């Protein structure tokens, strides 16, 4: 899981930094950030005058279907949104699909990078992109090198 932070320029939110909190639980099926580490990350974002614009995590599996939000994903994203945050959730598959979504309001997004393809609108007020053609995403750290976006 990465917290994606950045600045707002006019009406665009531009991601500049990715911060990975420490995890209290990390399995192939679940990741939970350590509460203290998550708070430190959010305070660091605030200290440098940025805002949290997205949380991104990797799902096991390949293809568009691997990017569908789990019930836990939905609960977590709704907690952010109902708490006043305007961030998106991004879910990556191992073969480079990414779904961005938000439940309580519409959004537009541009994803920038080498070999980025706008695949289609997804379900649940989401947008889906393909980030790369052949390489597999191996771990959480690979996300930040292949992704740039603004919304």
N, C-alpha and C positions, 0 to 999 in steps of 0.2 A: 504494500500500500504506500502510495506517495501522496503527500499534500502538495498541491500545485498552487503557487502564489505568484502574484504579479501586481501590476498597476493598471489603473484605468486611464485611458487617453480618449477624450471625448466620450463617445458611447461604447468604445471597445475596451474589453478587458484583455490584457496581454499577459500571458504567462512568462515569467522570467526565471523562476526558481522551483526546484523540486526538493522537498524535505521528506525523508523517510523516518518516521518515528520508530522507536523500539517496540517490539511486540510482546504482549503478555501471553498470547497464544498464536502459534503459527503451525498450521498443518496444510496439506495439499488442498483441503476443503474449506479452511477457515483461517482468517487472520484478524486478531484483535490488537489494536494498539494499546500499549501500556498507558494508563491514564496520565501519569506524570510526564512521560515523554511526549504524549500528544499535547498536553498543556504547554510544555516548553516550546514545541514547534509553533503553536499558535501565538505564543508570546513573542517568539523570534520574528514571525511574520509581521506582527503589529509593530515591534520595535523598529523595523526598517521601513515602516510606512507602506507596507504592502497589504494585500487582502488575500484571503483564501478564495480561490476561484474554482478549484476542482479537487476531488479525491479520486485517485485512479488505482485500480488493482487488477491483478491477473487471475483469470479463471482457468482451471484445467480444461483441456479439450480444445478442439479446433472448429473453425467455421463460425458463421454468424450465430448459430444457436448457442454456442458456448458463451456468448456475450449477454445472454438474457439475465436479468437481475434475479437473484435468489430472494426468498422471503426476508432473509437477514439484510441483504443489500437494500431492499425496499424500506425496511424499518430504519436502517441507519441514514439513508438519504432523506427520508421524511423528517427524521429528528433534526438534521442540519437545517432543512428548509423551514420547518415550523419554529425552529430556534432563531430564525431571522437571517440565516446565511443564504446568499444567492449563488452558491457554488453548484457546479454540475458534478455528476458521478460519471466516471469513465470505467468501462469494463473491457479488458483486453483478452483475446483468445491467444493461444500459443502460436497460431499461424498468422497473426497480424491484423485481425479484425478488431475494431474498437467501436463500442457503442457508448455515446454520450447521452445522458438523460437527466431530466428534471421533472418532478411530478406536479408541482404547484403553479408553474407558469411556463409559457412558451419561451423558446430561445432560438437564436440563429448562431451557427458556428462555422468557422473556417479552420481547416486543419492544413498545416503547411509542412512540407518535407519531401524528401526524395521518394518517388513511387507511391504517393498518396492518391487513392482513388475514392471518390464519393460514391459509395455503394448504393444506398437507398435510405429513404426515411424508414425508421423502425417503428415498432410498437411503443406504446406507453410514452408518447411525447419524446422520442429519441431519434438520434441520427447515427448512421453506421458508416464507417470508413474502413478501407483496407490500407494498411500502412506499408506492407512490403510483400513481395511476390513469393520468394522462396525460402528466406531465412526463417528459422523458428525462434520465437522469443523464449529464452531459457529461464530467465529469472526476473525478479522485480526490478533490479538495477538496469536492465536493458530498456525499460520503458522510456526513461527520460532522454536517452540518446536518439530516439526515433520519432519524437513527437513534439510538435510546436503548434499551438492553436490560440485563437482569440475568439471571443464571443461577446 
